[in-house]
Amino acid sequence: MIGLVISLVILIPNYNPINPYREYRLAYIYSIKIEGTTLVAQEITINIEGSLPNPCWDIDRHDLTISTSNKLMNISLWGVNEDITRSCICLLKSFNYELQVVFPLSGNWTVKCNEKSVNVLVNN
């Protein structure tokens, strides 16, 4: 019986053993916007618009990785539902998320957030 329970836990996607009623998922992204001139070593704001499955979900965090060799800035934007047992209306929850980043090198960069990407020219 214990082996069956452990096997089921491994098969459940996004299972959280610390809080089994909490679920994480990548947010759906509509657009990525970068306003103004993008310069090397200057902080800029990236505006990300998207949606979550319903109003019970909130943005939890973002993970950022920068590859200077590929000139790729990869952002993973995560949503969280703190209690998957509560009822929620079937209505998408839109959001605007802003983060500040710095491009370390000039050139043509790709900014990717979940399944969306944009190309950015970074000047000296």
N, CA, C and O atoms as a Tinker XYZ file with bonds, in Angstrom:
   496  protein
     1  N      0.822000   -1.205000    0.000000    73     2
     2  CA     0.000000    0.000000    0.000000    64     1     3
     3  C      0.865000    1.268000    0.000000    63     2     4     5
     4  O      0.556000    2.239000   -0.691000    81     3
     5  N      1.959000    1.247000    0.789000    73     3     6
     6  CA     2.843000    2.409000    0.844000    64     5     7
     7  C      3.494000    2.645000   -0.514000    63     6     8     9
     8  O      3.622000    3.792000   -0.941000    81     7
     9  N      3.905000    1.589000   -1.196000    73     7    10
    10  CA     4.496000    1.721000   -2.522000    64     9    11
    11  C      3.534000    2.339000   -3.511000    63    10    12    13
    12  O      3.945000    3.127000   -4.363000    81    11
    13  N      2.252000    1.994000   -3.412000    73    11    14
    14  CA     1.230000    2.558000   -4.298000    64    13    15
    15  C      1.072000    4.045000   -4.045000    63    14    16    17
    16  O      0.981000    4.827000   -4.991000    81    15
    17  N      1.038000    4.446000   -2.780000    73    15    18
    18  CA     0.887000    5.865000   -2.439000    64    17    19
    19  C      2.092000    6.649000   -2.938000    63    18    20    21
    20  O      1.923000    7.727000   -3.508000    81    19
    21  N      3.305000    6.136000   -2.738000    73    19    22
    22  CA     4.508000    6.827000   -3.210000    64    21    23
    23  C      4.489000    6.940000   -4.727000    63    22    24    25
    24  O      4.863000    7.980000   -5.270000    81    23
    25  N      4.066000    5.900000   -5.416000    73    23    26
    26  CA     3.988000    5.948000   -6.875000    64    25    27
    27  C      2.985000    6.984000   -7.343000    63    26    28    29
    28  O      3.245000    7.694000   -8.315000    81    27
    29  N      1.848000    7.088000   -6.677000    73    27    30
    30  CA     0.850000    8.078000   -7.066000    64    29    31
    31  C      1.355000    9.490000   -6.838000    63    30    32    33
    32  O      1.088000   10.375000   -7.650000    81    31
    33  N      2.078000    9.722000   -5.752000    73    31    34
    34  CA     2.614000   11.047000   -5.454000    64    33    35
    35  C      3.594000   11.473000   -6.541000    63    34    36    37
    36  O      3.603000   12.637000   -6.942000    81    35
    37  N      4.408000   10.556000   -7.016000    73    35    38
    38  CA     5.380000   10.873000   -8.057000    64    37    39
    39  C      4.677000   11.209000   -9.373000    63    38    40    41
    40  O      5.174000   12.035000  -10.138000    81    39
    41  N      3.539000   10.588000   -9.647000    73    39    42
    42  CA     2.833000   10.805000  -10.907000    64    41    43
    43  C      1.979000   12.065000  -10.924000    63    42    44    45
    44  O      1.612000   12.536000  -12.001000    81    43
    45  N      1.651000   12.628000   -9.753000    73    43    46
    46  CA     0.811000   13.817000   -9.701000    64    45    47
    47  C      1.662000   15.031000  -10.085000    63    46    48    49
    48  O      2.646000   15.320000   -9.403000    81    47
    49  N      1.308000   15.756000  -11.168000    73    47    50
    50  CA     2.126000   16.905000  -11.571000    64    49    51
    51  C      2.011000   18.040000  -10.570000    63    50    52    53
    52  O      0.944000   18.264000   -9.999000    81    51
    53  N      3.119000   18.763000  -10.352000    73    51    54
    54  CA     3.164000   19.930000   -9.479000    64    53    55
    55  C      2.819000   19.595000   -8.029000    63    54    56    57
    56  O      2.377000   20.474000   -7.290000    81    55
    57  N      3.010000   18.339000   -7.603000    73    55    58
    58  CA     2.711000   17.944000   -6.233000    64    57    59
    59  C      3.721000   18.574000   -5.290000    63    58    60    61
    60  O      4.919000   18.577000   -5.573000    81    59
    61  N      3.254000   19.101000   -4.186000    73    59    62
    62  CA     4.099000   19.732000   -3.196000    64    61    63
    63  C      3.963000   18.952000   -1.888000    63    62    64    65
    64  O      2.926000   19.059000   -1.233000    81    63
    65  N      4.974000   18.167000   -1.479000    73    63    66
    66  CA     4.844000   17.352000   -0.277000    64    65    67
    67  C      4.718000   18.162000    1.006000    63    66    68    69
    68  O      4.165000   17.664000    1.986000    81    67
    69  N      5.215000   19.403000    1.029000    73    67    70
    70  CA     5.100000   20.242000    2.226000    64    69    71
    71  C      3.664000   20.720000    2.396000    63    70    72    73
    72  O      3.146000   20.727000    3.513000    81    71
    73  N      3.018000   21.118000    1.314000    73    71    74
    74  CA     1.616000   21.532000    1.346000    64    73    75
    75  C      0.934000   20.903000    0.135000    63    74    76    77
    76  O      0.988000   21.454000   -0.964000    81    75
    77  N      0.285000   19.738000    0.334000    73    75    78
    78  CA    -0.310000   19.042000   -0.823000    64    77    79
    79  C     -1.475000   19.788000   -1.462000    63    78    80    81
    80  O     -1.929000   19.392000   -2.535000    81    79
    81  N     -1.977000   20.864000   -0.835000    73    79    82
    82  CA    -3.087000   21.620000   -1.398000    64    81    83
    83  C     -2.605000   22.823000   -2.208000    63    82    84    85
    84  O     -3.423000   23.570000   -2.745000    81    83
    85  N     -1.296000   23.019000   -2.300000    73    83    86
    86  CA    -0.717000   24.126000   -3.064000    64    85    87
    87  C     -0.247000   23.589000   -4.414000    63    86    88    89
    88  O      0.345000   22.513000   -4.495000    81    87
    89  N     -0.521000   24.357000   -5.478000    73    87    90
    90  CA    -0.099000   23.952000   -6.819000    64    89    91
    91  C      0.602000   25.113000   -7.501000    63    90    92    93
    92  O      0.183000   26.264000   -7.371000    81    91
    93  N      1.678000   24.809000   -8.233000    73    91    94
    94  CA     2.439000   25.796000   -8.997000    64    93    95
    95  C      2.286000   25.490000  -10.477000    63    94    96    97
    96  O      2.138000   24.337000  -10.883000    81    95
    97  N      2.325000   26.559000  -11.274000    73    95    98
    98  CA     2.261000   26.384000  -12.729000    64    97    99
    99  C      2.815000   27.638000  -13.393000    63    98   100   101
   100  O      2.730000   28.738000  -12.847000    81    99
   101  N      3.389000   27.450000  -14.591000    73    99   102
   102  CA     3.866000   28.606000  -15.346000    64   101   103
   103  C      2.676000   29.430000  -15.830000    63   102   104   105
   104  O      1.673000   28.876000  -16.277000    81   103
   105  N      2.790000   30.743000  -15.740000    73   103   106
   106  CA     1.721000   31.642000  -16.175000    64   105   107
   107  C      1.676000   31.684000  -17.704000    63   106   108   109
   108  O      2.690000   31.486000  -18.372000    81   107
   109  N      0.485000   31.946000  -18.245000    73   107   110
   110  CA     0.333000   32.132000  -19.689000    64   109   111
   111  C      0.659000   33.593000  -20.006000    63   110   112   113
   112  O      0.122000   34.505000  -19.378000    81   111
   113  N      1.535000   33.807000  -20.978000    73   111   114
   114  CA     2.020000   35.150000  -21.299000    64   113   115
   115  C      1.415000   35.639000  -22.608000    63   114   116   117
   116  O      1.458000   34.941000  -23.621000    81   115
   117  N      0.842000   36.866000  -22.578000    73   115   118
   118  CA     0.318000   37.501000  -23.792000    64   117   119
   119  C      1.385000   38.339000  -24.482000    63   118   120   121
   120  O      1.548000   38.272000  -25.700000    81   119
   121  N      2.122000   39.139000  -23.684000    73   119   122
   122  CA     3.093000   40.048000  -24.297000    64   121   123
   123  C      4.226000   40.382000  -23.339000    63   122   124   125
   124  O      4.082000   40.318000  -22.118000    81   123
   125  N      5.354000   40.740000  -23.934000    73   123   126
   126  CA     6.527000   41.217000  -23.207000    64   125   127
   127  C      6.865000   42.579000  -23.808000    63   126   128   129
   128  O      7.099000   42.684000  -25.012000    81   127
   129  N      6.891000   43.616000  -22.982000    73   127   130
   130  CA     7.159000   44.968000  -23.481000    64   129   131
   131  C      8.361000   45.567000  -22.764000    63   130   132   133
   132  O      8.503000   45.463000  -21.546000    81   131
   133  N      9.219000   46.195000  -23.558000    73   131   134
   134  CA    10.372000   46.919000  -23.034000    64   133   135
   135  C     10.267000   48.335000  -23.561000    63   134   136   137
   136  O     10.340000   48.568000  -24.767000    81   135
   137  N     10.096000   49.275000  -22.652000    73   135   138
   138  CA     9.886000   50.670000  -23.029000    64   137   139
   139  C     11.218000   51.406000  -23.124000    63   138   140   141
   140  O     12.133000   51.148000  -22.342000    81   139
   141  N     11.325000   52.318000  -24.080000    73   139   142
   142  CA    12.478000   53.205000  -24.171000    64   141   143
   143  C     13.709000   52.561000  -24.784000    63   142   144   145
   144  O     13.648000   51.475000  -25.360000    81   143
   145  N     14.826000   53.258000  -24.643000    73   143   146
   146  CA    16.103000   52.813000  -25.195000    64   145   147
   147  C     16.759000   51.833000  -24.229000    63   146   148   149
   148  O     16.789000   52.058000  -23.019000    81   147
   149  N     17.281000   50.749000  -24.780000    73   147   150
   150  CA    17.942000   49.741000  -23.967000    64   149   151
   151  C     19.447000   49.908000  -24.104000    63   150   152   153
   152  O     20.004000   49.765000  -25.192000    81   151
   153  N     20.102000   50.215000  -22.977000    73   151   154
   154  CA    21.542000   50.442000  -22.969000    64   153   155
   155  C     22.241000   49.423000  -22.070000    63   154   156   157
   156  O     21.666000   48.938000  -21.095000    81   155
   157  N     23.477000   49.112000  -22.412000    73   155   158
   158  CA    24.279000   48.187000  -21.612000    64   157   159
   159  C     24.453000   48.743000  -20.204000    63   158   160   161
   160  O     24.656000   49.943000  -20.022000    81   159
   161  N     24.373000   47.872000  -19.219000    73   159   162
   162  CA    24.642000   48.167000  -17.810000    64   161   163
   163  C     23.695000   49.198000  -17.200000    63   162   164   165
   164  O     23.989000   49.756000  -16.143000    81   163
   165  N     22.563000   49.456000  -17.854000    73   163   166
   166  CA    21.556000   50.332000  -17.265000    64   165   167
   167  C     20.315000   49.510000  -16.956000    63   166   168   169
   168  O     19.898000   48.663000  -17.746000    81   167
   169  N     19.740000   49.771000  -15.804000    73   167   170
   170  CA    18.538000   49.048000  -15.396000    64   169   171
   171  C     17.351000   49.472000  -16.256000    63   170   172   173
   172  O     17.097000   50.662000  -16.442000    81   171
   173  N     16.636000   48.488000  -16.773000    73   171   174
   174  CA    15.423000   48.758000  -17.554000    64   173   175
   175  C     14.275000   47.956000  -16.954000    63   174   176   177
   176  O     14.489000   47.003000  -16.204000    81   175
   177  N     13.058000   48.357000  -17.295000    73   175   178
   178  CA    11.866000   47.671000  -16.812000    64   177   179
   179  C     11.260000   46.845000  -17.930000    63   178   180   181
   180  O     11.040000   47.334000  -19.038000    81   179
   181  N     10.996000   45.590000  -17.622000    73   179   182
   182  CA    10.282000   44.707000  -18.541000    64   181   183
   183  C      8.877000   44.531000  -17.999000    63   182   184   185
   184  O      8.690000   44.181000  -16.833000    81   183
   185  N      7.881000   44.776000  -18.855000    73   183   186
   186  CA     6.478000   44.625000  -18.475000    64   185   187
   187  C      5.934000   43.362000  -19.142000    63   186   188   189
   188  O      5.978000   43.223000  -20.364000    81   187
   189  N      5.428000   42.458000  -18.333000    73   187   190
   190  CA     4.900000   41.189000  -18.831000    64   189   191
   191  C      3.406000   41.144000  -18.542000    63   190   192   193
   192  O      2.977000   41.328000  -17.403000    81   191
   193  N      2.612000   40.896000  -19.595000    73   191   194
   194  CA     1.161000   40.775000  -19.453000    64   193   195
   195  C      0.769000   39.337000  -19.733000    63   194   196   197
   196  O      1.295000   38.699000  -20.644000    81   195
   197  N     -0.163000   38.838000  -18.936000    73   195   198
   198  CA    -0.603000   37.464000  -19.130000    64   197   199
   199  C     -1.814000   37.143000  -18.296000    63   198   200   201
   200  O     -2.524000   38.033000  -17.829000    81   199
   201  N     -2.045000   35.837000  -18.111000    73   199   202
   202  CA    -3.193000   35.420000  -17.314000    64   201   203
   203  C     -2.875000   34.154000  -16.542000    63   202   204   205
   204  O     -1.956000   33.404000  -16.871000    81   203
   205  N     -3.663000   33.946000  -15.509000    73   203   206
   206  CA    -3.630000   32.751000  -14.680000    64   205   207
   207  C     -4.969000   32.038000  -14.826000    63   206   208   209
   208  O     -5.940000   32.652000  -15.268000    81   207
   209  N     -5.047000   30.752000  -14.467000    73   207   210
   210  CA    -6.253000   29.957000  -14.749000    64   209   211
   211  C     -7.560000   30.505000  -14.170000    63   210   212   213
   212  O     -8.607000   30.381000  -14.806000    81   211
   213  N     -7.520000   31.110000  -12.972000    73   211   214
   214  CA    -8.730000   31.658000  -12.366000    64   213   215
   215  C     -8.336000   32.584000  -11.218000    63   214   216   217
   216  O     -7.152000   32.680000  -10.895000    81   215
   217  N     -9.298000   33.271000  -10.592000    73   215   218
   218  CA    -8.973000   34.239000   -9.539000    64   217   219
   219  C     -8.335000   33.638000   -8.282000    63   218   220   221
   220  O     -7.825000   34.388000   -7.450000    81   219
   221  N     -8.346000   32.329000   -8.120000    73   219   222
   222  CA    -7.689000   31.706000   -6.964000    64   221   223
   223  C     -6.172000   31.660000   -7.118000    63   222   224   225
   224  O     -5.470000   31.306000   -6.171000    81   223
   225  N     -5.660000   32.006000   -8.281000    73   223   226
   226  CA    -4.228000   31.966000   -8.554000    64   225   227
   227  C     -3.614000   33.352000   -8.397000    63   226   228   229
   228  O     -4.264000   34.364000   -8.662000    81   227
   229  N     -2.351000   33.388000   -7.962000    73   227   230
   230  CA    -1.569000   34.619000   -7.852000    64   229   231
   231  C     -0.178000   34.370000   -8.435000    63   230   232   233
   232  O      0.269000   33.227000   -8.534000    81   231
   233  N      0.496000   35.448000   -8.817000    73   231   234
   234  CA     1.890000   35.320000   -9.230000    64   233   235
   235  C      2.703000   35.011000   -7.978000    63   234   236   237
   236  O      2.577000   35.692000   -6.960000    81   235
   237  N      3.532000   33.985000   -8.063000    73   235   238
   238  CA     4.339000   33.566000   -6.919000    64   237   239
   239  C      5.749000   34.135000   -6.991000    63   238   240   241
   240  O      6.227000   34.740000   -6.032000    81   239
   241  N      6.418000   33.942000   -8.129000    73   239   242
   242  CA     7.809000   34.367000   -8.243000    64   241   243
   243  C      8.244000   34.333000   -9.708000    63   242   244   245
   244  O      7.530000   33.828000  -10.575000    81   243
   245  N      9.438000   34.886000   -9.962000    73   243   246
   246  CA    10.056000   34.713000  -11.275000    64   245   247
   247  C     11.468000   34.168000  -11.076000    63   246   248   249
   248  O     12.136000   34.472000  -10.087000    81   247
   249  N     11.897000   33.374000  -12.019000    73   247   250
   250  CA    13.274000   32.879000  -12.071000    64   249   251
   251  C     13.911000   33.505000  -13.306000    63   250   252   253
   252  O     13.315000   33.508000  -14.383000    81   251
   253  N     15.114000   34.031000  -13.148000    73   251   254
   254  CA    15.790000   34.728000  -14.242000    64   253   255
   255  C     17.158000   34.099000  -14.482000    63   254   256   257
   256  O     17.959000   33.945000  -13.560000    81   255
   257  N     17.410000   33.737000  -15.742000    73   255   258
   258  CA    18.743000   33.270000  -16.134000    64   257   259
   259  C     19.193000   34.092000  -17.336000    63   258   260   261
   260  O     18.398000   34.413000  -18.220000    81   259
   261  N     20.474000   34.426000  -17.353000    73   259   262
   262  CA    21.050000   35.212000  -18.447000    64   261   263
   263  C     22.210000   34.428000  -19.035000    63   262   264   265
   264  O     23.139000   34.043000  -18.324000    81   263
   265  N     22.148000   34.196000  -20.343000    73   263   266
   266  CA    23.232000   33.535000  -21.064000    64   265   267
   267  C     23.902000   34.572000  -21.962000    63   266   268   269
   268  O     23.333000   34.988000  -22.972000    81   267
   269  N     25.105000   34.986000  -21.591000    73   267   270
   270  CA    25.807000   35.983000  -22.407000    64   269   271
   271  C     26.309000   35.382000  -23.712000    63   270   272   273
   272  O     26.433000   36.094000  -24.709000    81   271
   273  N     26.600000   34.087000  -23.725000    73   271   274
   274  CA    27.088000   33.465000  -24.960000    64   273   275
   275  C     25.992000   33.384000  -26.024000    63   274   276   277
   276  O     26.271000   33.536000  -27.213000    81   275
   277  N     24.751000   33.146000  -25.604000    73   275   278
   278  CA    23.615000   33.079000  -26.542000    64   277   279
   279  C     22.834000   34.386000  -26.623000    63   278   280   281
   280  O     21.914000   34.523000  -27.429000    81   279
   281  N     23.212000   35.347000  -25.775000    73   279   282
   282  CA    22.467000   36.612000  -25.649000    64   281   283
   283  C     20.980000   36.324000  -25.452000    63   282   284   285
   284  O     20.120000   36.808000  -26.187000    81   283
   285  N     20.719000   35.516000  -24.428000    73   283   286
   286  CA    19.358000   35.091000  -24.080000    64   285   287
   287  C     19.079000   35.419000  -22.625000    63   286   288   289
   288  O     19.838000   35.038000  -21.734000    81   287
   289  N     17.977000   36.132000  -22.391000    73   287   290
   290  CA    17.485000   36.376000  -21.044000    64   289   291
   291  C     16.203000   35.556000  -20.902000    63   290   292   293
   292  O     15.205000   35.830000  -21.569000    81   291
   293  N     16.236000   34.559000  -20.035000    73   291   294
   294  CA    15.106000   33.652000  -19.871000    64   293   295
   295  C     14.433000   33.910000  -18.520000    63   294   296   297
   296  O     15.067000   33.828000  -17.468000    81   295
   297  N     13.141000   34.221000  -18.573000    73   295   298
   298  CA    12.352000   34.502000  -17.373000    64   297   299
   299  C     11.282000   33.422000  -17.264000    63   298   300   301
   300  O     10.516000   33.201000  -18.202000    81   299
   301  N     11.232000   32.756000  -16.128000    73   299   302
   302  CA    10.136000   31.818000  -15.845000    64   301   303
   303  C      9.250000   32.493000  -14.818000    63   302   304   305
   304  O      9.701000   32.805000  -13.716000    81   303
   305  N      7.997000   32.722000  -15.167000    73   303   306
   306  CA     7.049000   33.410000  -14.293000    64   305   307
   307  C      6.048000   32.386000  -13.776000    63   306   308   309
   308  O      5.300000   31.787000  -14.548000    81   307
   309  N      6.043000   32.192000  -12.461000    73   307   310
   310  CA     5.263000   31.127000  -11.834000    64   309   311
   311  C      4.032000   31.663000  -11.111000    63   310   312   313
   312  O      4.085000   32.684000  -10.427000    81   311
   313  N      2.924000   30.947000  -11.280000    73   311   314
   314  CA     1.714000   31.211000  -10.524000    64   313   315
   315  C      1.552000   30.165000   -9.439000    63   314   316   317
   316  O      2.107000   29.070000   -9.531000    81   315
   317  N      0.791000   30.507000   -8.410000    73   315   318
   318  CA     0.531000   29.566000   -7.318000    64   317   319
   319  C     -0.933000   29.637000   -6.929000    63   318   320   321
   320  O     -1.528000   30.713000   -6.880000    81   319
   321  N     -1.498000   28.487000   -6.657000    73   319   322
   322  CA    -2.824000   28.377000   -6.050000    64   321   323
   323  C     -2.570000   27.804000   -4.666000    63   322   324   325
   324  O     -2.173000   26.646000   -4.532000    81   323
   325  N     -2.798000   28.609000   -3.636000    73   323   326
   326  CA    -2.465000   28.209000   -2.269000    64   325   327
   327  C     -3.352000   27.091000   -1.738000    63   326   328   329
   328  O     -2.946000   26.366000   -0.829000    81   327
   329  N     -4.549000   26.937000   -2.283000    73   327   330
   330  CA    -5.456000   25.891000   -1.797000    64   329   331
   331  C     -6.314000   25.392000   -2.953000    63   330   332   333
   332  O     -7.329000   26.000000   -3.291000    81   331
   333  N     -5.899000   24.282000   -3.556000    73   331   334
   334  CA    -6.612000   23.767000   -4.724000    64   333   335
   335  C     -7.965000   23.160000   -4.374000    63   334   336   337
   336  O     -8.728000   22.800000   -5.271000    81   335
   337  N     -8.276000   23.040000   -3.074000    73   335   338
   338  CA    -9.570000   22.476000   -2.680000    64   337   339
   339  C    -10.674000   23.531000   -2.660000    63   338   340   341
   340  O    -11.853000   23.180000   -2.633000    81   339
   341  N    -10.319000   24.813000   -2.673000    73   339   342
   342  CA   -11.369000   25.837000   -2.621000    64   341   343
   343  C    -11.976000   26.047000   -4.011000    63   342   344   345
   344  O    -11.301000   25.913000   -5.032000    81   343
   345  N    -13.238000   26.370000   -4.017000    73   343   346
   346  CA   -13.954000   26.614000   -5.273000    64   345   347
   347  C    -13.601000   27.996000   -5.810000    63   346   348   349
   348  O    -13.394000   28.944000   -5.053000    81   347
   349  N    -13.540000   28.081000   -7.121000    73   347   350
   350  CA   -13.210000   29.350000   -7.748000    64   349   351
   351  C    -14.003000   29.479000   -9.046000    63   350   352   353
   352  O    -14.257000   28.489000   -9.732000    81   351
   353  N    -14.384000   30.696000   -9.370000    73   351   354
   354  CA   -15.131000   30.948000  -10.591000    64   353   355
   355  C    -14.244000   30.644000  -11.808000    63   354   356   357
   356  O    -13.036000   30.880000  -11.768000    81   355
   357  N    -14.832000   30.132000  -12.865000    73   355   358
   358  CA   -14.087000   29.815000  -14.092000    64   357   359
   359  C    -13.934000   31.089000  -14.924000    63   358   360   361
   360  O    -14.725000   31.362000  -15.828000    81   359
   361  N    -12.915000   31.847000  -14.599000    73   359   362
   362  CA   -12.661000   33.127000  -15.250000    64   361   363
   363  C    -11.164000   33.381000  -15.183000    63   362   364   365
   364  O    -10.580000   33.323000  -14.101000    81   363
   365  N    -10.528000   33.662000  -16.319000    73   363   366
   366  CA    -9.097000   33.932000  -16.326000    64   365   367
   367  C     -8.774000   35.169000  -15.494000    63   366   368   369
   368  O     -9.541000   36.132000  -15.473000    81   367
   369  N     -7.644000   35.135000  -14.816000    73   367   370
   370  CA    -7.191000   36.279000  -14.021000    64   369   371
   371  C     -6.022000   36.934000  -14.757000    63   370   372   373
   372  O     -4.938000   36.358000  -14.851000    81   371
   373  N     -6.249000   38.133000  -15.272000    73   371   374
   374  CA    -5.197000   38.865000  -15.990000    64   373   375
   375  C     -4.233000   39.507000  -15.002000    63   374   376   377
   376  O     -4.591000   39.800000  -13.861000    81   375
   377  N     -2.998000   39.721000  -15.464000    73   375   378
   378  CA    -2.011000   40.379000  -14.615000    64   377   379
   379  C     -1.033000   41.184000  -15.462000    63   378   380   381
   380  O     -0.861000   40.931000  -16.654000    81   379
   381  N     -0.403000   42.151000  -14.824000    73   379   382
   382  CA     0.753000   42.898000  -15.331000    64   381   383
   383  C      1.862000   42.675000  -14.327000    63   382   384   385
   384  O      1.667000   42.888000  -13.131000    81   383
   385  N      3.016000   42.253000  -14.791000    73   383   386
   386  CA     4.144000   41.989000  -13.902000    64   385   387
   387  C      5.342000   42.763000  -14.421000    63   386   388   389
   388  O      5.672000   42.679000  -15.604000    81   387
   389  N      5.991000   43.507000  -13.555000    73   387   390
   390  CA     7.159000   44.287000  -13.943000    64   389   391
   391  C      8.382000   43.788000  -13.196000    63   390   392   393
   392  O      8.314000   43.467000  -12.010000    81   391
   393  N      9.501000   43.729000  -13.906000    73   391   394
   394  CA    10.766000   43.447000  -13.243000    64   393   395
   395  C     11.863000   44.275000  -13.881000    63   394   396   397
   396  O     11.806000   44.614000  -15.063000    81   395
   397  N     12.861000   44.592000  -13.075000    73   395   398
   398  CA    13.991000   45.383000  -13.536000    64   397   399
   399  C     15.147000   44.436000  -13.836000    63   398   400   401
   400  O     15.459000   43.538000  -13.055000    81   399
   401  N     15.772000   44.662000  -14.988000    73   399   402
   402  CA    16.908000   43.840000  -15.405000    64   401   403
   403  C     18.012000   44.742000  -15.963000    63   402   404   405
   404  O     17.800000   45.917000  -16.264000    81   403
   405  N     19.192000   44.146000  -16.086000    73   403   406
   406  CA    20.343000   44.832000  -16.672000    64   405   407
   407  C     20.949000   43.902000  -17.713000    63   406   408   409
   408  O     21.248000   42.744000  -17.419000    81   407
   409  N     21.128000   44.403000  -18.922000    73   407   410
   410  CA    21.804000   43.641000  -19.966000    64   409   411
   411  C     23.308000   43.866000  -19.828000    63   410   412   413
   412  O     23.753000   45.014000  -19.830000    81   411
   413  N     24.102000   42.799000  -19.707000    73   411   414
   414  CA    25.544000   42.964000  -19.492000    64   413   415
   415  C     26.349000   43.277000  -20.754000    63   414   416   417
   416  O     27.460000   43.800000  -20.665000    81   415
   417  N     25.795000   42.960000  -21.932000    73   415   418
   418  CA    26.514000   43.172000  -23.196000    64   417   419
   419  C     25.599000   43.824000  -24.223000    63   418   420   421
   420  O     24.376000   43.707000  -24.142000    81   419
   421  N     26.202000   44.514000  -25.194000    73   419   422
   422  CA    25.411000   45.080000  -26.284000    64   421   423
   423  C     25.160000   44.009000  -27.338000    63   422   424   425
   424  O     25.797000   42.955000  -27.331000    81   423
   425  N     24.223000   44.289000  -28.246000    73   423   426
   426  CA    23.914000   43.370000  -29.336000    64   425   427
   427  C     22.451000   43.013000  -29.378000    63   426   428   429
   428  O     21.633000   43.592000  -28.662000    81   427
   429  N     22.126000   42.052000  -30.226000    73   427   430
   430  CA    20.743000   41.576000  -30.363000    64   429   431
   431  C     20.481000   40.484000  -29.336000    63   430   432   433
   432  O     21.103000   39.421000  -29.371000    81   431
   433  N     19.567000   40.751000  -28.433000    73   431   434
   434  CA    19.213000   39.818000  -27.361000    64   433   435
   435  C     17.814000   39.267000  -27.591000    63   434   436   437
   436  O     16.979000   39.902000  -28.234000    81   435
   437  N     17.573000   38.083000  -27.058000    73   435   438
   438  CA    16.234000   37.509000  -27.003000    64   437   439
   439  C     15.811000   37.480000  -25.549000    63   438   440   441
   440  O     16.518000   36.951000  -24.692000    81   439
   441  N     14.634000   38.062000  -25.278000    73   439   442
   442  CA    14.038000   37.992000  -23.944000    64   441   443
   443  C     12.884000   37.019000  -24.048000    63   442   444   445
   444  O     11.942000   37.237000  -24.810000    81   443
   445  N     12.959000   35.949000  -23.283000    73   443   446
   446  CA    11.944000   34.894000  -23.333000    64   445   447
   447  C     11.289000   34.777000  -21.964000    63   446   448   449
   448  O     11.965000   34.716000  -20.936000    81   447
   449  N      9.955000   34.746000  -21.972000    73   447   450
   450  CA     9.207000   34.511000  -20.737000    64   449   451
   451  C      8.207000   33.405000  -21.018000    63   450   452   453
   452  O      7.280000   33.572000  -21.811000    81   451
   453  N      8.406000   32.276000  -20.358000    73   451   454
   454  CA     7.596000   31.081000  -20.564000    64   453   455
   455  C      7.540000   30.747000  -22.052000    63   454   456   457
   456  O      8.559000   30.327000  -22.600000    81   455
   457  N      6.414000   30.910000  -22.731000    73   455   458
   458  CA     6.347000   30.511000  -24.146000    64   457   459
   459  C      6.472000   31.683000  -25.122000    63   458   460   461
   460  O      6.470000   31.469000  -26.334000    81   459
   461  N      6.580000   32.903000  -24.626000    73   459   462
   462  CA     6.706000   34.090000  -25.488000    64   461   463
   463  C      8.139000   34.588000  -25.507000    63   462   464   465
   464  O      8.890000   34.402000  -24.550000    81   463
   465  N      8.514000   35.234000  -26.629000    73   463   466
   466  CA     9.828000   35.850000  -26.699000    64   465   467
   467  C      9.787000   37.100000  -27.563000    63   466   468   469
   468  O      8.947000   37.231000  -28.453000    81   467
   469  N     10.712000   38.020000  -27.284000    73   467   470
   470  CA    10.872000   39.239000  -28.091000    64   469   471
   471  C     12.367000   39.449000  -28.301000    63   470   472   473
   472  O     13.192000   39.027000  -27.491000    81   471
   473  N     12.695000   40.109000  -29.405000    73   471   474
   474  CA    14.090000   40.465000  -29.677000    64   473   475
   475  C     14.311000   41.924000  -29.275000    63   474   476   477
   476  O     13.457000   42.787000  -29.478000    81   475
   477  N     15.481000   42.163000  -28.701000    73   475   478
   478  CA    15.818000   43.499000  -28.182000    64   477   479
   479  C     17.220000   43.872000  -28.656000    63   478   480   481
   480  O     18.155000   43.077000  -28.553000    81   479
   481  N     17.353000   45.091000  -29.177000    73   479   482
   482  CA    18.659000   45.609000  -29.540000    64   481   483
   483  C     19.198000   46.411000  -28.360000    63   482   484   485
   484  O     18.602000   47.410000  -27.956000    81   483
   485  N     20.326000   45.971000  -27.811000    73   483   486
   486  CA    20.946000   46.647000  -26.666000    64   485   487
   487  C     22.142000   47.450000  -27.196000    63   486   488   489
   488  O     23.057000   46.898000  -27.808000    81   487
   489  N     22.112000   48.761000  -26.946000    73   487   490
   490  CA    23.157000   49.668000  -27.441000    64   489   491
   491  C     24.185000   49.947000  -26.360000    63   490   492   493
   492  O     23.928000   49.759000  -25.171000    81   491
   493  N     25.375000   50.406000  -26.804000    73   491   494
   494  CA    26.440000   50.798000  -25.857000    64   493   495
   495  C     26.098000   52.087000  -25.159000    63   494   496
   496  O     26.873000   52.566000  -24.331000    81   495
